Amino acid sequence: MAKYPSSSPHRNQMLAALSTSDCELLEPHLTSIAMKVRHVCEEPNKPIKHVYFMDEGITSVVAIGRNGKEIEIGIVGSEGMTGTTVVMGDHRSPHSTFVQVAGSAQRITVQHFRDAMDNSDTLQPMLLKFVQAFMVQTAHTATANGRATLAERLARWILMAHDRLEGDDLPLTHDFLALMLGVRRAGVTTALHDLVSKGLIRSKRSVITVIDREGIEEIAGGYYGVPEAEWQRLMDGGPQGGTSAASVADRGPPRRNGGNGRGRRPRK
């Protein structure tokens, strides 16, 4: 996704987009932490202890039904943060949030985070921009889960992960994808093989490599692009400016590693 601004010492794009005064409220309390796969950031219905600003890697937000069945409803990379519930004034969530792709983060205790918001007129409004973008993402995940084919959902998920990781290699197992998409592993394997046969990806043990991003976008269709456009609009500043979903499709979504964001290879 797009970087903000290059002069900032922060790799996390929310931290990089904050004013100097707001950063100064947070920075003394930020701690660097390695984020291993399955590291738990938030437990369902338990007080949230820390807010994480991801520098690299991906966290997964998972809804859990009363029957214990799980499905992913959103992901967060270096464009954002965990703890959206805290930004909105509460202390817990019914969802589980954990690391899906290993990386690193800046962590702050909830109390220090609240103190910073209390001492600034601009920090919470800025963070609420990400909350809004994340809510749009979860709404479109629900749309995809209810309306899209498995191939379309898988293509959308690959694009979202590709947006949040540097390079074209996505360290994802078939089992993990099946859990996140709420389908059987065999279905994921078949859908991945179809993408491989089209020359869009390579799939090896625990790694998916994006070969032709444009082709994957064609398969995802209208199920990809709107949340990405909304994030860009909000971060560009103001309700009048920003980016439409159509322009995201034209130029590619904001990628974490900058450039034109397409990660394309020539179509064979």
C-alpha positions as CSV (number, residue, x, y, z in Angstrom):
1,M,0.0,0.0,0.0
2,A,1.0,3.6,-0.5
3,K,3.7,5.0,1.8
4,Y,3.4,8.1,3.9
5,P,5.7,10.2,3.9
6,S,9.2,9.1,3.0
7,S,10.7,11.4,5.6
8,S,8.9,9.6,8.5
9,P,11.0,7.1,10.5
10,H,7.9,4.9,10.8
11,R,7.3,1.9,8.5
12,N,3.7,1.7,9.6
13,Q,1.6,4.0,7.4
14,M,-0.8,5.2,10.1
15,L,2.1,6.3,12.3
16,A,3.8,7.9,9.3
17,A,0.7,9.8,8.4
18,L,0.3,11.4,11.9
19,S,1.2,14.9,12.8
20,T,4.5,15.4,14.6
21,S,2.7,16.4,17.8
22,D,0.5,13.3,17.7
23,C,3.6,11.1,17.0
24,E,5.3,12.6,20.0
25,L,2.4,11.5,22.2
26,L,2.7,7.9,21.1
27,E,6.4,7.4,20.4
28,P,7.7,7.3,24.0
29,H,5.4,4.4,24.7
30,L,5.9,2.3,21.5
31,T,7.8,-0.9,21.8
32,S,9.2,-2.9,18.8
33,I,8.0,-6.5,18.8
34,A,8.6,-9.5,16.5
35,M,5.2,-10.8,15.4
36,K,5.3,-14.6,15.0
37,V,2.7,-16.6,13.3
38,R,-0.4,-17.2,15.6
39,H,0.7,-14.4,18.0
40,V,-2.5,-13.4,19.6
41,C,-3.2,-9.6,19.6
42,E,-6.8,-9.8,20.8
43,E,-8.9,-12.6,22.4
44,P,-12.7,-12.7,22.0
45,N,-14.6,-10.9,24.8
46,K,-11.5,-10.2,26.8
47,P,-10.0,-6.8,27.6
48,I,-7.6,-5.6,24.9
49,K,-4.1,-5.0,26.5
50,H,-2.2,-3.6,23.5
51,V,-2.7,-1.8,20.2
52,Y,-0.3,-3.0,17.4
53,F,0.9,-0.9,14.5
54,M,2.2,-3.4,12.0
55,D,5.5,-2.6,10.3
56,E,5.4,-5.8,8.2
57,G,3.4,-9.0,8.1
58,I,-0.4,-9.5,8.3
59,T,-2.8,-9.9,11.2
60,S,-6.1,-11.6,10.7
61,V,-9.4,-10.6,12.3
62,V,-11.6,-13.7,12.7
63,A,-15.3,-13.9,13.7
64,I,-16.2,-16.9,15.9
65,G,-19.8,-18.1,16.1
66,R,-21.4,-19.6,19.2
67,N,-20.8,-23.0,17.6
68,G,-17.1,-22.3,17.5
69,K,-16.9,-22.0,13.7
70,E,-14.5,-19.4,12.5
71,I,-14.2,-17.2,9.4
72,E,-11.9,-14.3,8.6
73,I,-13.6,-10.9,8.3
74,G,-10.6,-8.7,7.7
75,I,-6.8,-8.4,7.5
76,V,-4.4,-5.6,8.6
77,G,-0.9,-4.9,7.5
78,S,1.4,-2.0,7.6
79,E,-1.4,0.3,6.4
80,G,-3.2,0.1,9.8
81,M,-3.5,-1.1,13.3
82,T,-5.3,-3.5,15.6
83,G,-7.5,-2.2,18.4
84,T,-10.1,-0.5,16.3
85,T,-12.5,-1.1,19.2
86,V,-10.3,0.9,21.5
87,V,-10.3,3.8,19.0
88,M,-14.1,3.9,19.2
89,G,-14.1,4.0,23.0
90,D,-14.6,0.3,24.1
91,H,-12.3,-2.2,25.7
92,R,-13.0,-5.5,24.0
93,S,-14.3,-7.3,20.9
94,P,-16.1,-10.5,20.2
95,H,-13.5,-11.3,17.5
96,S,-10.1,-12.9,17.6
97,T,-7.1,-11.1,16.1
98,F,-3.8,-12.9,15.5
99,V,-0.8,-12.9,13.2
100,Q,-1.3,-14.7,10.0
101,V,2.0,-13.7,8.2
102,A,5.0,-13.2,10.5
103,G,6.6,-9.7,10.7
104,S,7.1,-7.0,13.2
105,A,5.1,-4.2,14.9
106,Q,5.2,-1.2,17.2
107,R,3.1,-2.0,20.3
108,I,1.6,0.3,22.9
109,T,-0.5,-0.4,26.0
110,V,-4.1,0.5,25.8
111,Q,-3.8,2.9,28.7
112,H,-1.0,4.9,27.1
113,F,-2.9,4.8,23.8
114,R,-6.0,6.3,25.5
115,D,-4.0,8.9,27.3
116,A,-2.5,10.0,23.9
117,M,-6.0,10.3,22.4
118,D,-7.2,12.2,25.4
119,N,-4.4,14.7,25.0
120,S,-4.9,15.4,21.4
121,D,-7.8,16.9,19.3
122,T,-6.5,15.4,16.1
123,L,-5.2,11.9,16.9
124,Q,-8.5,10.0,17.3
125,P,-10.1,11.6,14.2
126,M,-7.0,10.5,12.2
127,L,-7.2,7.0,13.5
128,L,-10.9,6.8,12.8
129,K,-10.1,7.1,9.1
130,F,-8.5,3.7,9.3
131,V,-11.4,2.4,11.4
132,Q,-13.8,3.5,8.6
133,A,-11.6,1.9,5.9
134,F,-11.5,-1.3,7.9
135,M,-15.3,-1.4,8.3
136,V,-15.7,-1.0,4.6
137,Q,-13.2,-3.9,4.1
138,T,-15.3,-6.2,6.5
139,A,-18.5,-5.2,4.7
140,H,-17.0,-6.3,1.3
141,T,-15.7,-9.5,2.9
142,A,-19.2,-10.3,3.9
143,T,-20.4,-9.5,0.3
144,A,-17.7,-11.8,-1.1
145,N,-18.5,-14.5,1.3
146,G,-22.2,-14.4,0.5
147,R,-22.1,-13.8,-3.3
148,A,-18.7,-14.6,-4.8
149,T,-17.5,-17.9,-6.1
150,L,-14.6,-19.6,-4.3
151,A,-12.3,-18.6,-7.2
152,E,-13.3,-14.9,-6.9
153,R,-12.9,-15.0,-3.1
154,L,-9.5,-16.6,-3.3
155,A,-8.3,-14.1,-6.0
156,R,-9.5,-11.2,-3.8
157,W,-7.7,-12.6,-0.8
158,I,-4.4,-13.0,-2.7
159,L,-4.6,-9.4,-4.0
160,M,-5.3,-8.1,-0.4
161,A,-2.3,-10.1,0.9
162,H,-0.1,-9.0,-2.0
163,D,-1.0,-5.3,-1.2
164,R,0.3,-5.7,2.3
165,L,3.5,-7.6,1.7
166,E,6.8,-6.7,0.0
167,G,7.6,-8.7,-3.0
168,D,5.4,-11.3,-4.8
169,D,5.9,-14.3,-2.4
170,L,3.0,-14.9,0.0
171,P,3.8,-17.4,2.8
172,L,0.4,-19.1,3.0
173,T,-0.5,-22.7,3.4
174,H,-3.6,-24.3,1.9
175,D,-4.9,-25.1,5.4
176,F,-4.6,-21.5,6.5
177,L,-6.4,-20.3,3.4
178,A,-9.2,-22.8,3.9
179,L,-9.7,-21.6,7.5
180,M,-9.7,-17.9,6.5
181,L,-12.1,-18.5,3.6
182,G,-14.3,-20.8,5.6
183,V,-14.1,-23.6,3.0
184,R,-12.7,-27.1,2.8
185,R,-9.0,-27.5,2.0
186,A,-9.7,-29.5,-1.1
187,G,-11.7,-26.6,-2.5
188,V,-8.8,-24.2,-1.9
189,T,-6.3,-26.6,-3.5
190,T,-8.5,-27.0,-6.6
191,A,-8.9,-23.2,-6.9
192,L,-5.1,-22.6,-6.5
193,H,-4.4,-25.2,-9.2
194,D,-6.7,-23.4,-11.6
195,L,-4.8,-20.1,-11.0
196,V,-1.5,-22.0,-11.6
197,S,-2.8,-23.5,-14.8
198,K,-3.7,-20.0,-16.0
199,G,-0.2,-18.8,-15.3
200,L,-1.3,-16.3,-12.7
201,I,0.5,-17.7,-9.7
202,R,3.0,-20.4,-8.6
203,S,2.1,-22.5,-5.7
204,K,4.7,-24.4,-3.7
205,R,4.7,-25.7,-0.2
206,S,3.6,-22.9,2.1
207,V,4.3,-20.2,-0.5
208,I,2.1,-18.6,-3.2
209,T,4.0,-16.4,-5.8
210,V,2.1,-13.8,-7.7
211,I,3.0,-13.9,-11.4
212,D,0.3,-12.0,-13.2
213,R,-1.5,-9.6,-10.8
214,E,-3.7,-8.1,-13.6
215,G,-5.0,-11.6,-14.4
216,I,-5.9,-12.2,-10.7
217,E,-7.7,-8.9,-10.6
218,E,-9.8,-10.0,-13.6
219,I,-10.9,-13.1,-11.7
220,A,-11.6,-11.2,-8.5
221,G,-13.8,-8.8,-10.5
222,G,-15.9,-6.3,-8.6
223,Y,-15.2,-8.0,-5.3
224,Y,-11.8,-6.3,-5.1
225,G,-11.1,-2.6,-5.1
226,V,-13.7,-0.7,-3.2
227,P,-12.1,-1.0,0.3
228,E,-8.7,-0.2,-1.2
229,A,-10.1,2.9,-2.9
230,E,-11.8,4.0,0.3
231,W,-8.5,3.7,2.3
232,Q,-6.7,5.7,-0.4
233,R,-9.4,8.4,-0.4
234,L,-9.4,8.8,3.4
235,M,-5.6,8.9,3.6
236,D,-5.4,11.4,0.7
237,G,-7.5,13.7,2.9
238,G,-11.0,15.0,2.7
239,P,-14.3,13.7,1.4
240,Q,-14.1,15.6,-1.9
241,G,-10.8,14.3,-3.1
242,G,-9.4,10.8,-3.3
243,T,-9.8,7.8,-5.4
244,S,-12.6,5.9,-6.9
245,A,-12.8,2.1,-7.2
246,A,-12.5,2.5,-11.0
247,S,-9.3,4.4,-10.7
248,V,-7.9,1.7,-8.4
249,A,-8.7,-0.8,-11.1
250,D,-7.0,1.4,-13.7
251,R,-3.7,2.1,-11.8
252,G,-3.6,-0.6,-9.2
253,P,-4.2,-0.4,-5.5
254,P,-1.8,1.3,-3.2
255,R,1.0,-1.2,-2.5
256,R,3.1,-1.3,0.6
257,N,6.4,-1.3,-1.3
258,G,5.5,1.8,-3.4
259,G,6.1,1.9,-7.1
260,N,3.1,1.6,-9.4
261,G,1.7,-1.1,-7.2
262,R,0.9,-3.6,-9.8
263,G,3.3,-6.4,-9.3
264,R,2.6,-7.5,-12.9
265,R,4.4,-9.9,-15.1
266,P,3.8,-10.1,-18.9
267,R,0.8,-12.3,-19.7
268,K,1.8,-15.5,-21.5
